[in-house]
Amino acid sequence: MKKMFWLITGLTAGIVIARKIEQNPAAKAVAEDLIKSGKELAGAFMDGFEETRSEKPVATAKPKATAAKTAARKPSVRKPAAK
């Protein structure tokens, strides 16, 4: 019930804020500037990611060693069953 309340509250607040921004030209310019900056930042991250990915070769799976190390531990001792 709380989640539904916060979902409806968030949607309502978003709609009200969007309408207020569209009515105010100065706020609209600020919002458009923020959107433009966000898109530039996302583009820079994507360019860097693609550049890094193209530089590094894809690692292949290495075959597992055939002889596995055995852990040094005490042998298990069975406890007698309770009567």
ZISULHU-V129654 format. One line per field, one symbol per residue. ss: DSSP state (H for helix, E for strand, C for the rest). psi: psi as a letter, one per 20 degrees, with the letter a starting at -180 (. if undefined). burial: b if it has 9 or more other C-alpha atoms within 8 Angstrom, else e. A space follows every 10 residues. Layout:
ss->???
psi->???
burial->???
This chain:
ss->CHHHHHHHHH HHHHHHHHHH HHHCHHHHHH HHHHHHHHHH HHHHHHHHHH HHHHHCCCCC CCCCCCCCCC CCCCCCCCCC CCC
psi->ghggghgggg gggggggggh ghhohghghg ghgggggghg ghhgghgggh gghhhpqppq pqqqqhoqqp qorqqqppqq qq.
burial->eeeeeeeeee eeeeeeeeee bbeeeebbee beeeeeeeee eeeeeeeeee eeeeeeeeee eeeeeeeeee eeeeeeeeee eee
